[in-house]
Amino acid sequence: MTPTVRRSLAIATMCLGLNAVAQTHYSVQHISQPSELSNCFVTSLDSKGRVGGGGINTTAGSYDGFVTKSAGKGLKPLQEPGPYGEVFGVYINDNGLVAVGGYAYSHAYLTDVNGSFVTDLTSVLHDNMATLYAVNNAGLVVGSRGSAQSRGTVFLLDAATMAITEIASIGVPSAISDHGVVVGTDWYAHQAFVAPPPYSTAYSIQPIWAASSKAMAVNKKSEVVGSYVAASSGQTRPFIGKGTQLFTELQVPGALDAEATGINIASTIVGNFTDPITGNKGAFRCSGDCSDFVDLDTLATLPHDAHIEAAKAINKAGQILVQGSNAKFYLLSPES
């Protein structure tokens, strides 16, 4: 089924606010995947269009990482600090610093896009089970501990000084802004949290009408996006919040379930939804309260009749990292 006819939601929403955001169309760059890797995933996108990700090495049986060059072109396998690499996520900042988080018993480490150094963080963190989840442009890396005595404790690592700051939360961080605001999900309460400097408190931003929630992204203006499960209906809905204030719902029209996965400095939001009639998955872009919601399939054409199933991230240049129905990844770049 082609993208043109696969969803009723796209047709309906194109009749809504056609502002400058909704009129932007995109060129499409395929993110090539290493031939030796299967079940590939992507976890980060910097402002130059460099993408970090990984996959299963079919020969070694391990999870290996990779980064691309700018605009999603080219590919460089990551050098790992030993034979124990099991890459969980690869996170790039605009200065080329790469933070790599591993699975249990695998070492978190720092490197750069050129592979000019590799710093194993085991001795710094005193934890060989810690993993990393994000890095900002100031070189602050956020992660969580995995050892039994401190499992789930969120920490901040300054890549320049190797100083560590414990954050008052037990959970999974998902992003850190350039001002150092950390967002994520509390393990025990299953609620989205925001932890601003100096990190003495991690604030829940979940209102009473939500059963659970998770924060996915934060921009330099401390705008936070994510998703929550509605206590009344059990549906997953997208949200936006500001700093430590309780979040409000984004009005994605007609979607059965939806989530917001990224927001950039221009407050452009991307996310995913499920069409209530066809059951197909799709991705959207919007701003503000999302009243200008638009289906990304109406703005970009993937090759071979594939359609966009998920939006992973958006950078300050407005480029969007997406996954297609063919299990391949693409970088969408705004056309001038």
CORHUUR-V259429 format. One record per run of one state. SS is the DSSP state (~ for helix, > for strand, _ for the rest). FROM is the first residue (numbers start at 0). LEN is the number of residues. If there is no record, write none. Layout:
ss=SS from=FROM len=LEN
ss=SS from=FROM len=LEN
This chain:
ss=_ from=0 len=7
ss=~ from=7 len=6
ss=_ from=13 len=12
ss=> from=25 len=6
ss=_ from=31 len=5
ss=> from=36 len=9
ss=_ from=45 len=5
ss=> from=50 len=7
ss=_ from=57 len=5
ss=> from=62 len=5
ss=_ from=67 len=2
ss=~ from=69 len=3
ss=_ from=72 len=3
ss=> from=75 len=2
ss=_ from=77 len=9
ss=> from=86 len=6
ss=_ from=92 len=4
ss=> from=96 len=6
ss=_ from=102 len=6
ss=> from=108 len=4
ss=_ from=112 len=5
ss=> from=117 len=3
ss=_ from=120 len=1
ss=~ from=121 len=4
ss=_ from=125 len=5
ss=> from=130 len=5
ss=_ from=135 len=4
ss=> from=139 len=5
ss=_ from=144 len=3
ss=~ from=147 len=3
ss=_ from=150 len=2
ss=> from=152 len=6
ss=_ from=158 len=5
ss=> from=163 len=13
ss=_ from=176 len=5
ss=> from=181 len=5
ss=_ from=186 len=5
ss=> from=191 len=4
ss=_ from=195 len=7
ss=> from=202 len=2
ss=_ from=204 len=5
ss=> from=209 len=9
ss=_ from=218 len=4
ss=> from=222 len=8
ss=_ from=230 len=5
ss=> from=235 len=7
ss=_ from=242 len=5
ss=> from=247 len=2
ss=_ from=249 len=5
ss=> from=254 len=9
ss=_ from=263 len=4
ss=> from=267 len=8
ss=_ from=275 len=5
ss=> from=280 len=7
ss=_ from=287 len=6
ss=> from=293 len=2
ss=~ from=295 len=3
ss=_ from=298 len=4
ss=~ from=302 len=3
ss=_ from=305 len=2
ss=> from=307 len=7
ss=_ from=314 len=5
ss=> from=319 len=5
ss=_ from=324 len=4
ss=> from=328 len=6
ss=_ from=334 len=2
